Amino acid sequence: MDENNPNDKSRWQRIYMLGLYYLDFLNLTTSLILIPAFIAMAVAHRNVYKPYVLITSILFIMGNTVFIANNASLSMLELSRKYAVSVSA
């Protein structure tokens, strides 16, 4: 078993978090964590910069929705689990 071989499938079965990392799972987690922070900033500035808060809120919601919906890491994790079950059975 070669640890430097990217095609080593047993490596990806042992270290599934590495595969999620390569599939942008870290950015997905970061964007989900930033939702409460963005809401707090929008609430703090809603009276002073109302039009800007509205525009940035719409862009933030649309951007996060598209990013989360198109992120392949969770669907690939489920697919890899199904593959592991079918191979071992």
Protein Blocks (a to p, Z undefined) as FASTA:
>chain_A
ZZklmklmklmmmmmmlmmmmnommmmmmmmmmmmmmmmmmmmmmmmmmmlmmmmmmmmm
mmmmmmmmmpmklmmmmmmmmmmmmmmZZ
